[in-house]
Amino acid sequence: MYIIKLSAIDSTNSYLKELVSQKTVENLAVVWTTNQTNGRGQMGASWISEQDKNLTFSVLVKDVLKNINEVFDLNVCVAVTLIEVLKEFNLPKLAIKWPNDILADQKKIGGVLIENSIKSAGEYLSIVGIGINVNQDDFSGLPQASSIKNISGITVDIEVLLRQFLHQFELNLVQFQSQGSSFFWESYHKYLFKCKQPAAFEKQDGTQFMGIIRKVTQTGFLQIQLEDDAIQEFEVKSIKLLF
């Protein structure tokens, strides 16, 4: 596995994307930094990471997706892989908050940003960006964020954690390609935060409502049962879960 370690970079996703545009890069190539200065989350949200305390990296995935309908399947596989790796730390209440935030004890400790493209030959390329709060102590102004260390009391070797994820991800991709995505979807819904429970939501215009998460659809929409029992589907960032 080809790993590029950088002392500092604005965004590992941007660096890897530029690298892929310039030359042929092997599958599962990794760009890793201990100081990401301008990380990004879903829909342009920023990802703040304290230098040398957290794990921020990107992985190139190619020759895995066969069509556009499988894009969210990869998202599910990545989120489940993170849960599998983080279970080793006995973190309480590990969960996936739709679409792919990782929670422990109802605090955000990780997130995923996947950027997909299609080459002229029809090949699907995905750049999987991952951020995990590992040894950071201070989350001033971020009441919903925490880290592995803050929750478990364990100081984690960041490089070991990276290699643990990459090993499990490679195994999971083999299973994904040979057996399909059903196992990962089952695990995703098992760990989906507030699934089948009453919860409060807020729309982009500030309107709040109650509902019950029924599932996430194959295309990544959140399916919610409303108070009148109607079922409605919402796309990413059209609503947020209040917790």
C-alpha positions as semicolon CSV with decimal commas, in nm:
position;residue;x (nm);y (nm);z (nm)
1;M;0,000;0,000;0,000
2;Y;0,142;0,335;-0,113
3;I;0,139;0,593;0,173
4;I;0,243;0,956;0,136
5;K;0,300;1,129;0,470
6;L;0,302;1,510;0,470
7;S;0,406;1,732;0,760
8;A;0,132;1,981;0,669
9;I;-0,124;2,031;0,390
10;D;-0,443;2,228;0,346
11;S;-0,651;1,922;0,255
12;T;-0,549;1,561;0,195
13;N;-0,847;1,517;-0,038
14;S;-0,736;1,812;-0,252
15;Y;-0,376;1,688;-0,260
16;L;-0,475;1,337;-0,366
17;K;-0,719;1,470;-0,625
18;E;-0,444;1,682;-0,780
19;L;-0,204;1,387;-0,775
20;V;-0,455;1,165;-0,957
21;S;-0,506;1,433;-1,222
22;Q;-0,131;1,439;-1,296
23;K;-0,039;1,071;-1,310
24;T;-0,155;0,714;-1,258
25;V;-0,188;0,641;-0,887
26;E;-0,228;0,289;-0,752
27;N;-0,550;0,175;-0,589
28;L;-0,573;0,241;-0,212
29;A;-0,294;0,499;-0,222
30;V;-0,303;0,709;0,095
31;V;-0,221;1,071;0,172
32;W;-0,176;1,130;0,544
33;T;-0,086;1,442;0,739
34;T;-0,043;1,533;1,104
35;N;-0,139;1,895;1,031
36;Q;-0,435;1,956;0,799
37;T;-0,493;2,329;0,782
38;N;-0,811;2,352;0,577
39;G;-0,997;2,024;0,609
40;R;-1,347;1,990;0,467
41;G;-1,658;1,803;0,572
42;Q;-1,992;1,746;0,405
43;M;-2,126;2,028;0,183
44;G;-1,823;2,251;0,239
45;A;-1,828;2,245;0,619
46;S;-1,485;2,290;0,776
47;W;-1,304;2,021;0,974
48;I;-1,090;2,167;1,251
49;S;-0,798;1,948;1,364
50;E;-0,529;2,029;1,619
51;Q;-0,175;1,968;1,492
52;D;-0,020;1,628;1,573
53;K;-0,321;1,521;1,781
54;N;-0,556;1,370;1,524
55;L;-0,570;1,141;1,222
56;T;-0,652;1,304;0,889
57;F;-0,600;1,113;0,566
58;S;-0,743;1,030;0,224
59;V;-0,757;0,702;0,035
60;L;-0,795;0,653;-0,339
61;V;-1,051;0,383;-0,424
62;K;-1,083;0,268;-0,783
63;D;-1,210;-0,040;-0,966
64;V;-1,469;-0,093;-0,690
65;L;-1,785;0,094;-0,789
66;K;-1,954;-0,040;-1,100
67;N;-2,226;0,222;-1,145
68;I;-2,356;0,548;-1,003
69;N;-2,613;0,366;-0,788
70;E;-2,336;0,218;-0,571
71;V;-2,190;0,553;-0,463
72;F;-2,354;0,552;-0,120
73;D;-2,268;0,183;-0,075
74;L;-1,903;0,289;-0,050
75;N;-2,001;0,552;0,207
76;V;-2,166;0,279;0,412
77;C;-1,863;0,050;0,385
78;V;-1,629;0,325;0,506
79;A;-1,849;0,420;0,803
80;V;-1,887;0,057;0,910
81;T;-1,510;0,004;0,882
82;L;-1,451;0,298;1,114
83;I;-1,695;0,154;1,367
84;E;-1,525;-0,186;1,351
85;V;-1,183;-0,033;1,416
86;L;-1,299;0,202;1,692
87;K;-1,476;-0,079;1,878
88;E;-1,129;-0,191;1,989
89;F;-1,118;0,110;2,225
90;N;-1,439;0,014;2,411
91;L;-1,589;0,354;2,339
92;P;-1,944;0,387;2,477
93;K;-2,243;0,433;2,245
94;L;-2,053;0,411;1,916
95;A;-2,286;0,523;1,639
96;I;-2,307;0,653;1,285
97;K;-2,493;0,983;1,255
98;W;-2,638;1,014;0,906
99;P;-2,480;1,032;0,663
100;N;-2,134;0,942;0,798
101;D;-2,037;1,120;1,120
102;I;-1,894;0,888;1,382
103;L;-2,018;0,938;1,738
104;A;-1,905;0,802;2,072
105;D;-2,103;0,878;2,386
106;Q;-2,315;1,109;2,165
107;K;-2,010;1,323;2,076
108;K;-1,865;1,353;1,725
109;I;-1,521;1,194;1,703
110;G;-1,494;1,135;1,328
111;G;-1,624;1,222;0,987
112;V;-1,599;1,119;0,623
113;L;-1,598;1,312;0,296
114;I;-1,609;1,106;-0,024
115;E;-1,558;1,275;-0,362
116;N;-1,643;1,071;-0,671
117;S;-1,551;1,115;-1,037
118;I;-1,592;0,921;-1,359
119;K;-1,302;0,886;-1,602
120;S;-1,352;0,897;-1,979
121;A;-1,327;0,517;-1,997
122;G;-1,615;0,486;-1,750
123;E;-1,396;0,409;-1,449
124;Y;-1,525;0,531;-1,113
125;L;-1,271;0,692;-0,882
126;S;-1,344;0,783;-0,522
127;I;-1,131;0,988;-0,288
128;V;-1,224;0,893;0,067
129;G;-1,129;1,162;0,317
130;I;-1,140;1,068;0,685
131;G;-1,083;1,268;1,001
132;I;-1,070;1,110;1,347
133;N;-1,027;1,306;1,669
134;V;-0,769;1,096;1,847
135;N;-0,562;1,264;2,121
136;Q;-0,700;1,619;2,114
137;D;-0,805;1,745;2,459
138;D;-0,949;2,089;2,394
139;F;-1,279;2,129;2,209
140;S;-1,364;2,480;2,327
141;G;-1,661;2,612;2,134
142;L;-1,740;2,266;2,000
143;P;-1,974;2,117;2,262
144;Q;-2,077;1,825;2,041
145;A;-1,719;1,715;1,960
146;S;-1,476;1,495;2,148
147;S;-1,189;1,251;2,092
148;I;-1,092;0,892;2,159
149;K;-0,861;1,009;2,439
150;N;-1,118;1,235;2,605
151;I;-1,381;0,960;2,611
152;S;-1,168;0,652;2,680
153;G;-0,869;0,801;2,865
154;I;-0,639;0,619;2,623
155;T;-0,359;0,797;2,433
156;V;-0,354;0,635;2,090
157;D;-0,063;0,583;1,849
158;I;-0,198;0,765;1,544
159;E;0,005;0,572;1,286
160;V;-0,103;0,238;1,435
161;L;-0,465;0,352;1,415
162;L;-0,418;0,449;1,050
163;R;-0,275;0,109;0,962
164;Q;-0,551;-0,070;1,153
165;F;-0,811;0,115;0,948
166;L;-0,634;0,052;0,618
167;H;-0,601;-0,320;0,693
168;Q;-0,970;-0,355;0,782
169;F;-1,080;-0,137;0,490
170;E;-0,888;-0,350;0,243
171;L;-1,052;-0,666;0,384
172;N;-1,395;-0,502;0,370
173;L;-1,349;-0,390;0,010
174;V;-1,270;-0,749;-0,090
175;Q;-1,593;-0,860;0,079
176;F;-1,782;-0,570;-0,080
177;Q;-1,666;-0,671;-0,427
178;S;-1,722;-1,044;-0,383
179;Q;-2,045;-1,048;-0,182
180;G;-2,206;-0,709;-0,235
181;S;-2,302;-0,440;0,011
182;S;-2,584;-0,608;0,210
183;F;-2,366;-0,693;0,513
184;F;-2,244;-0,334;0,538
185;W;-2,594;-0,191;0,507
186;E;-2,712;-0,419;0,787
187;S;-2,427;-0,303;1,011
188;Y;-2,481;0,061;0,909
189;H;-2,845;0,050;1,021
190;K;-2,748;-0,136;1,339
191;Y;-2,526;0,155;1,439
192;L;-2,738;0,436;1,286
193;F;-2,788;0,702;1,553
194;K;-3,152;0,738;1,668
195;C;-3,275;0,479;1,420
196;K;-3,635;0,375;1,499
197;Q;-3,649;0,630;1,782
198;P;-3,843;0,960;1,811
199;A;-3,608;1,249;1,735
200;A;-3,615;1,622;1,667
201;F;-3,508;1,764;1,330
202;E;-3,456;2,111;1,185
203;K;-3,504;2,216;0,822
204;Q;-3,285;2,470;0,646
205;D;-3,542;2,746;0,710
206;G;-3,528;2,681;1,086
207;T;-3,856;2,488;1,106
208;Q;-3,836;2,208;1,361
209;F;-4,033;1,885;1,361
210;M;-4,044;1,544;1,524
211;G;-4,009;1,215;1,346
212;I;-3,876;0,862;1,357
213;I;-3,581;0,755;1,141
214;R;-3,690;0,443;0,952
215;K;-3,379;0,388;0,739
216;V;-3,130;0,537;0,495
217;T;-3,212;0,464;0,132
218;Q;-2,975;0,315;-0,123
219;T;-2,914;0,664;-0,262
220;G;-2,832;0,808;0,081
221;F;-3,159;0,983;0,162
222;L;-3,285;0,974;0,522
223;Q;-3,631;0,819;0,544
224;I;-3,837;0,964;0,830
225;Q;-4,183;0,874;0,958
226;L;-4,356;1,201;1,043
227;E;-4,606;1,264;1,323
228;D;-4,899;1,201;1,084
229;D;-4,736;0,865;0,993
230;A;-4,644;0,987;0,644
231;I;-4,301;0,875;0,520
232;Q;-4,074;1,143;0,376
233;E;-3,719;1,126;0,242
234;F;-3,461;1,401;0,294
235;E;-3,132;1,458;0,115
236;V;-2,804;1,533;0,291
237;K;-2,794;1,877;0,455
238;S;-3,162;1,953;0,382
239;I;-3,226;1,880;0,751
240;K;-3,019;1,825;1,062
241;L;-3,077;1,600;1,357
242;L;-3,096;1,787;1,686
243;F;-2,926;1,607;1,975
